[in-house]
Amino acid sequence: MADDQIDLFNADAVAPADYEAIPTDSKIPITAGTYDTLDDLAAHCHQCQRCDLAPTRTHVVVSRGNPQASIMIIGEGPGQQEDEQGKPFVGKSGQLLDKILAAVRLDTEKDVYICNAVKCRPPGNRTPTTDEVAACKGYLLEQIRLMDPKIILLTGATAMKGLTGEKRGITKIRGQWIEWEGRLCMPIFHPAYLLRNPSRQKNSPKWLMWQDIQTVKAKLDQLNA
Ligand code: URA
């Protein structure tokens, strides 16, 4: 058998991913079905050059948590800690996110899968541009297709607008269930916004987040009943 042939009778044989065939030019879309697994997707993300964030990143930040979880959480993009460690939401915002989830008995490694609208750190933690979000969107859509979550939480305006195109402000629509492509989504505040607004008074951002996460947990329990 020639070296480049795949032995179909060998259970361990795996077709080598043809990364050359997968578009790294941001003008060429990543179509649904490009990846067979989340591992294939991650392998390609690690060599991605689709936008101007590639040259300045330390690590590509693809995901953390459980790919079999019912809840997907989408953030904006990696910050410094995430860029250094190669994992999303591991800095201050991530620690607060873990606490919010723990308050309703959700474990970040077991009960959720966490990713971002863009997978490379925007320099100086600026908001990613529309072009950067668009260049990365095919990866996000493939993560959603392959992971197939029951609930998607969109943290902050960049995640919300990037995925759904929704232009209303996050304060207007947070806490409301929206249907996007037949999927149940809820926009919620970004944890960084809560860090900047620490009040716990009634109707404060933190108080509202507490309402929202309880609504999410109740829906999850209902879906799992
Ligand atoms: N903020 C985000 O939106 N994502 C991260 O991964 C970290 C901070």
Residues whose N, C-alpha, C, O or C-beta is under 5 A from the ligand:
A	BS01	URA	G75 E76 G77 P78 G79 E82 P88 F89 S93 N116
